Amino acid sequence: MFVRQESHQVVVRNVMFDLGGVLLEWSPEKILQTMFVEEAAREAVRQGAFLHPDWLEMDRGTLAEDEAIVRFSERCGRSREEMTEFFGEVKRSLRPIAGTVQLLEDLHGRGIPLYCLSNMTEPCAAYLQGQHEFFRRFQGIVISGCVKMIKPDGAIYRHAVETFGIEAAETVFIDDRPENIEAARQVGLQGIEFISPEDCRMRLKGLLNGRMNQ
């Protein structure tokens, strides 16, 4: 039987994190400004890469990075060498958000099971896991490009819950996109829309039934 708070909300036992925009910085505009001096070039890559449906297909794992480089090069009018460097900058730009990483460490220190569910390509996820120690805090990780599913499709949330062997109702999912939170709630997860590390910490305290203060 679930333990319930006075509000009749199921007490959270597990915390599931998104990556980009939550644990890692994600700013396409900064990437464009770093890579391209001319605004015309930035706009071409903005429209031809970041805002093109191919970007979601990469995250879904149905478009390989090598093929995307070819497509983006032709579509954006940039050399393949430049687009290869662009993909390198995308990976390097995903820097840790210190406050959220500290929150992750604090939760780990309290013995709270931690999981990761993120839209990301397999090469990008592999790069990041090799760069950042905090990935070791997760008891399970689901990356969209590895499982050929993508948020906010309900299937990827159900896959994560089944793969991790956890109860959806006892798990809170943290994501910076409201549509992803709504989709998580549709499959029974609790949700926190990420605004800042401080706001997230405060809202988690109310769900964890005092476990962050032990």
C-alpha positions as CSV (number, residue, x, y, z in Angstrom):
1,M,0.0,0.0,0.0
2,F,1.3,3.5,-0.9
3,V,2.2,5.9,1.9
4,R,0.2,9.1,1.4
5,Q,0.7,12.6,2.6
6,E,-2.2,14.6,4.1
7,S,-2.9,16.0,0.7
8,H,-3.5,12.4,-0.5
9,Q,-0.6,12.7,-2.9
10,V,1.6,9.7,-3.1
11,V,5.0,10.2,-1.4
12,V,7.9,10.3,-3.8
13,R,10.5,7.6,-3.4
14,N,12.3,8.0,-6.7
15,V,13.5,11.1,-8.6
16,M,14.0,11.0,-12.4
17,F,15.9,13.8,-14.1
18,D,16.0,15.2,-17.7
19,L,19.4,16.3,-18.8
20,G,19.4,19.4,-21.2
21,G,18.0,22.4,-19.4
22,V,18.0,20.7,-16.0
23,L,21.3,19.1,-15.2
24,L,23.1,20.5,-18.2
25,E,23.0,23.9,-19.9
26,W,21.2,23.9,-23.3
27,S,21.3,27.1,-25.4
28,P,21.1,26.7,-29.1
29,E,21.6,30.5,-29.5
30,K,24.9,30.4,-27.6
31,I,26.0,27.6,-29.9
32,L,25.1,29.6,-33.0
33,Q,26.9,32.7,-31.7
34,T,30.0,30.7,-30.8
35,M,30.1,29.0,-34.2
36,F,29.1,31.7,-36.7
37,V,29.9,35.4,-37.0
38,E,27.3,36.3,-39.6
39,E,23.7,36.4,-38.6
40,A,22.8,34.9,-42.0
41,A,24.8,31.9,-41.2
42,R,23.2,31.6,-37.8
43,E,19.8,31.8,-39.2
44,A,20.6,29.2,-41.9
45,V,21.7,26.7,-39.2
46,R,19.0,27.7,-36.8
47,Q,16.3,26.8,-39.4
48,G,18.2,24.0,-41.2
49,A,19.4,22.2,-38.1
50,F,17.9,23.1,-34.7
51,L,14.4,23.8,-35.9
52,H,14.3,21.2,-38.7
53,P,12.4,17.9,-38.1
54,D,15.7,16.1,-38.7
55,W,16.8,17.3,-35.2
56,L,14.0,15.3,-33.6
57,E,14.8,12.3,-35.8
58,M,18.4,12.4,-34.4
59,D,17.0,12.4,-30.9
60,R,14.7,9.5,-31.9
61,G,17.7,7.5,-33.1
62,T,16.4,7.2,-36.6
63,L,19.0,9.6,-38.2
64,A,22.7,9.0,-37.6
65,E,25.0,11.9,-36.8
66,D,27.1,11.2,-39.9
67,E,24.1,11.4,-42.2
68,A,22.8,14.5,-40.3
69,I,26.1,16.2,-41.0
70,V,25.6,15.6,-44.8
71,R,22.0,16.8,-44.7
72,F,22.7,19.9,-42.6
73,S,25.7,20.8,-44.7
74,E,23.7,20.7,-47.9
75,R,20.6,22.4,-46.4
76,C,22.5,25.2,-44.6
77,G,25.1,25.8,-47.2
78,R,28.0,25.1,-44.9
79,S,30.9,22.7,-45.4
80,R,30.9,19.3,-43.9
81,E,34.0,20.1,-41.9
82,E,32.1,23.1,-40.4
83,M,29.1,21.0,-39.5
84,T,31.3,18.4,-37.9
85,E,32.7,21.1,-35.7
86,F,29.1,22.3,-35.1
87,F,28.3,18.9,-33.6
88,G,31.4,19.0,-31.5
89,E,30.3,22.4,-30.1
90,V,26.8,21.1,-29.4
91,K,28.4,18.4,-27.2
92,R,30.8,20.7,-25.5
93,S,28.1,23.3,-24.8
94,L,26.2,20.9,-22.5
95,R,28.0,22.1,-19.3
96,P,26.8,21.1,-15.9
97,I,24.4,23.4,-14.0
98,A,26.1,23.5,-10.6
99,G,23.0,24.0,-8.5
100,T,21.2,21.0,-10.0
101,V,24.2,18.8,-9.8
102,Q,24.5,19.7,-6.1
103,L,20.9,18.8,-5.7
104,L,21.5,15.5,-7.4
105,E,24.5,14.9,-5.0
106,D,22.4,15.8,-2.0
107,L,19.6,13.4,-3.0
108,H,22.1,10.6,-3.6
109,G,23.6,11.3,-0.1
110,R,20.1,10.8,1.4
111,G,19.8,7.4,-0.3
112,I,17.1,8.5,-2.7
113,P,17.1,6.4,-5.9
114,L,17.9,8.5,-9.0
115,Y,17.2,7.9,-12.6
116,C,17.7,9.7,-15.9
117,L,15.3,10.1,-18.9
118,S,16.4,12.4,-21.7
119,N,16.0,13.2,-25.4
120,M,19.5,13.0,-26.8
121,T,21.5,11.2,-29.5
122,E,23.5,8.2,-28.5
123,P,26.9,9.8,-29.4
124,C,26.1,12.8,-27.4
125,A,25.1,10.8,-24.4
126,A,28.2,8.7,-24.6
127,Y,30.4,11.8,-24.8
128,L,28.7,13.3,-21.7
129,Q,28.9,10.2,-19.6
130,G,32.6,10.1,-20.3
131,Q,33.0,13.7,-19.2
132,H,30.8,14.0,-16.0
133,E,31.0,12.0,-12.8
134,F,27.4,12.7,-11.8
135,F,26.1,10.2,-14.3
136,R,27.3,7.5,-11.9
137,R,24.7,8.6,-9.4
138,F,21.9,7.2,-11.6
139,Q,20.6,3.7,-11.0
140,G,19.3,3.7,-14.5
141,I,19.4,5.8,-17.7
142,V,17.1,5.9,-20.7
143,I,18.3,8.0,-23.7
144,S,15.8,8.5,-26.5
145,G,18.4,7.9,-29.3
146,C,19.2,4.5,-27.8
147,V,15.7,3.2,-27.5
148,K,14.2,4.8,-30.6
149,M,11.5,6.6,-28.7
150,I,11.2,10.2,-27.8
151,K,9.5,12.5,-25.3
152,P,6.7,13.5,-25.1
153,D,5.5,10.2,-26.5
154,G,4.0,8.2,-23.6
155,A,5.8,5.0,-24.7
156,I,9.2,6.3,-23.6
157,Y,8.0,7.1,-20.1
158,R,6.4,3.6,-19.8
159,H,9.6,2.1,-21.1
160,A,11.6,3.9,-18.4
161,V,9.4,2.9,-15.6
162,E,9.4,-0.7,-16.7
163,T,13.2,-0.8,-17.3
164,F,13.9,0.8,-14.0
165,G,11.5,-1.5,-12.1
166,I,9.8,1.4,-10.3
167,E,6.3,2.6,-9.5
168,A,5.3,5.5,-11.6
169,A,3.1,7.0,-8.9
170,E,6.1,7.0,-6.5
171,T,8.4,8.7,-9.0
172,V,8.8,12.4,-9.8
173,F,10.1,13.4,-13.2
174,I,11.9,16.8,-13.5
175,D,12.0,18.4,-17.0
176,D,12.2,22.0,-18.3
177,R,9.5,21.6,-20.9
178,P,5.8,21.6,-19.8
179,E,4.7,19.3,-22.5
180,N,7.1,16.6,-21.3
181,I,5.8,17.0,-17.7
182,E,2.2,16.7,-18.8
183,A,3.0,13.6,-20.8
184,A,4.7,12.1,-17.7
185,R,1.7,12.8,-15.6
186,Q,-0.5,11.1,-18.2
187,V,1.3,7.8,-17.6
188,G,1.1,8.2,-13.8
189,L,4.4,9.9,-12.9
190,Q,4.5,13.0,-10.7
191,G,6.2,16.0,-12.3
192,I,8.1,19.1,-11.6
193,E,8.6,21.7,-14.3
194,F,12.2,22.9,-13.8
195,I,12.7,26.6,-13.5
196,S,15.8,26.9,-11.3
197,P,17.8,24.6,-9.0
198,E,16.5,26.5,-6.0
199,D,12.9,26.2,-7.0
200,C,13.3,22.5,-7.8
201,R,14.9,21.8,-4.4
202,M,12.0,23.6,-2.6
203,R,9.4,21.7,-4.5
204,L,11.1,18.4,-4.0
205,K,11.2,18.9,-0.3
206,G,7.4,19.0,-0.2
207,L,7.2,15.7,-2.1
208,L,9.9,13.7,-0.3
209,N,8.2,13.7,3.1
210,G,11.2,15.1,5.0
211,R,13.7,12.7,3.5
212,M,15.9,15.7,2.3
213,N,16.1,16.9,5.9
214,Q,17.2,13.6,7.5
